[in-house]
Amino acid sequence: QVNFYVRVKAIYTLGHSVSLIALTTGSIILCLFRKLHCTRNYIHLNLFLSFILRAISVLVKDDILYSSSNTAHCPEDQTSWVGCKAILVFFQYGVMANFYWLLVEGLYLHILLVLIFSPNRHFTIYLLIGWGIPTIFIITWTVTRIVLEDTGCWDTNEHGGPWWVIRIPILISIIVNFILFISIIRILLQKLRSPDVGGNDQSQYKRLAKSTLLLIPLFGVHYTVFALFPDRSSNNYKIIFELCLGSFQGLIVAVLYCFLNSEVQGELKRKWRSLCWKQTAGRDYRLHSSSISRNGSESVSQLHRNSRAQSFVQTETTMI
């Protein structure tokens, strides 16, 4: 069993590290290009940040609580427990914020398909859902841990009260996201089968389905299954899904919402062409300047030789 956990830890450490690199790159791209600044990409950017926060919190937590060869929980030095508790608070916030930004993605897509008005006006509400709700519950969880179970590094859950303060909000976000997923599939199927949908609109909905619907079941369905069937017989499968496969979620998000995005690819291609043009233009300018300088030097030299020859002729004529 210990070897199993060691292998699982190695896999999800690799997954979070790769995801962290991809998410950081994607965030930089979304921030650099002004044409990519819109509500949809702002939501994607906050989702990226939540995954980055989650990955960093997992890696820091493991570095503080566990050595590379030991799976023991808390360090023996009790003076470091305050730091461990702070790391656990940071970790729980990263996990919950990640779930709620996934929920925001589902809400935004559902509003985009269902309602007539533009969802772009409600970005402040999305921020409150994605960052505000987890803040409230993490503060509540911290208080309940201090009051009911202030033992060790807060990485065990012997008392059920604090654990449910964390688990219930996450379960709610998973269930709501799953309901939104079912509703979005129904709406898209209706729109795709509608005779009023033209070729361009139909291709648009197909692109929308490919780029977004893959994300929602990937991050919602398996969580829903294990939330409804939390028996111990599936504990190892649950660990593999939530830790190993879940650690690569950030990589998948970055690929779907950034690297495979046609707008992002277009901006990167334009930037690359611009850099190539500037490099070519600079090289041509240097060659042209060098040619002008060389021709100018030759002209001055020729003029100097002609002047000397003329002076010599005049001297010879005078002597004659």
Secondary structure, DSSP 8 states (H G I E B T S, - for coil): -HHHHHHHHHHHHHHHHHHHHHHHHHHHHHHH-GGG-SHHHHHHHHHHHHHHHHHHHHHHHHHHH--TT---SS-S-GGGHHHHHHHHHHHHHHHHHHHHHHHHHHHHHHHHHH-SS-GGGGHHHHHIIIIIHHHHHHHHHHHHHHHH---TTS----SHHHHHHHHHHHHHHHHHHHHHHHHHHHHHHHHHH-TT--HHHHHHHHHHIIIIITHHHHHHHHHHHHHH---GGGHHHHHIIIIIIHHTHHHHHHIIIIIT-HHHHHHHHHHHHHHHHHHHHHHHHHHHHHHHHHHHHHHHHHHHHHHHHHHHHHHHHHH-
